[in-house]
Amino acid sequence: MTSANTQVVVLGARGMLGTDLAAILAQKGFEAHLLDLPEFDITDTQLLKEAVAPGNTIVNCAAYTNVEKAESEPDLAYRVNAEAVGELGRLAAAAGARVIHISTDFVFDGKSDRPYTETDPTNPINVYGKSKLDGEKLLAQTRCRFCIIRIEWTYGSAGNNFVKKLIERAKSGRPLKVVNDQVGSPTATTKAAEAICKLLPDPPEGIFHFAAAGYVSRYEMARFIFDKLGPTVDLTPCKSNDFQTAAVRPLNSCFNCSKIETLLGEPIKNWKEPLENFLEQL
């Protein structure tokens, strides 16, 4: 447990991960200070300064996450995902605070033929990925005590995600096409939040990958969802090239999570059970 004078500050506390993290922190008895828009803007240096106090651990879940829109709003994506993160690092270094920063699989180009480790070369292929990688670099340059956790293919009760969008589109009754050449690990934000809580008492330093165990294509994930929910959906596989999108997406988002698994002290669960639980709650 955190010591009595240590407070956990969650930035982006109303987002998908932030919402689940706030709930789990309360369950575990952590003292947490929850900040998010509209009253807290991570790009406002004065507000950020007020959030960073000596001894605190700041968990930064705040991010510009609209992958498509980032292509036409690169400046805003950079301000939120990179500049603000660098400023957070500078303030944390000065105050002696720790930072746990949430990043993404989009820092990679997806061309690897195996799951990505933390030391693999980064090469983002869209604006969102570039802004998130710049944030990682700027944070590291501040020499604050930081822990970067890259997560992928997340879904949760708050915010928008692939699972919710898929179910919504299925309601129209029209045939659905889902890509079968993008592969990764569907990861519940509840599970990511639990992992963060385990690391909070003594956050490790460096970069870590966290995702559910097992790998699946977007199409196979969709098939699993509709098999569980029961609605008859006309679902066919297709290639990423069949869709015209503003942002290119990595085809391989698979993570090697052995580094963080060692710290957590137990195996990470396969993606199927948490997704089944999530579908039951919808």
WOSULKA-V625338 format. One record per backbone hydrogen bond with DSSP energy under -1.0 kcal/mol. CO is the residue of the C=O (numbers start at 1). NH is the residue of the N-H. If there is no record, write none. Layout:
co & nh
CO & NH
CO & NH
This chain:
co & nh
3 & 6
7 & 57
8 & 33
9 & 59
10 & 35
11 & 61
12 & 15
15 & 19
16 & 20
17 & 21
18 & 22
19 & 23
20 & 24
21 & 25
22 & 26
23 & 27
24 & 28
25 & 30
31 & 8
33 & 10
35 & 12
35 & 13
36 & 40
41 & 44
44 & 48
45 & 49
46 & 50
47 & 51
48 & 52
53 & 56
56 & 98
57 & 9
58 & 100
59 & 11
59 & 61
60 & 102
65 & 67
66 & 70
68 & 71
69 & 72
69 & 73
73 & 77
74 & 78
75 & 79
76 & 80
77 & 81
78 & 82
78 & 83
79 & 84
82 & 86
83 & 87
84 & 88
85 & 89
86 & 90
87 & 91
88 & 92
89 & 93
90 & 94
91 & 95
92 & 96
92 & 97
98 & 58
99 & 147
100 & 60
101 & 149
103 & 151
105 & 108
107 & 123
116 & 256
117 & 120
126 & 130
127 & 131
128 & 132
129 & 133
130 & 134
131 & 135
132 & 136
133 & 137
134 & 138
135 & 139
136 & 140
137 & 141
140 & 143
144 & 146
145 & 99
146 & 206
147 & 101
148 & 208
149 & 103
150 & 210
153 & 187
155 & 189
161 & 165
162 & 166
163 & 167
164 & 168
165 & 169
166 & 170
169 & 172
170 & 173
176 & 236
178 & 238
179 & 219
182 & 218
183 & 253
184 & 216
187 & 155
188 & 192
189 & 193
190 & 194
191 & 195
192 & 196
193 & 197
194 & 198
195 & 199
196 & 200
206 & 148
208 & 150
213 & 271
216 & 184
217 & 221
218 & 222
219 & 223
220 & 224
221 & 225
222 & 226
223 & 227
224 & 228
225 & 229
226 & 230
233 & 235
234 & 176
236 & 178
238 & 180
239 & 242
240 & 243
251 & 183
254 & 116
257 & 261
258 & 262
260 & 264
261 & 265
269 & 213
271 & 275
272 & 276
273 & 277
274 & 278
275 & 279
276 & 280
277 & 281
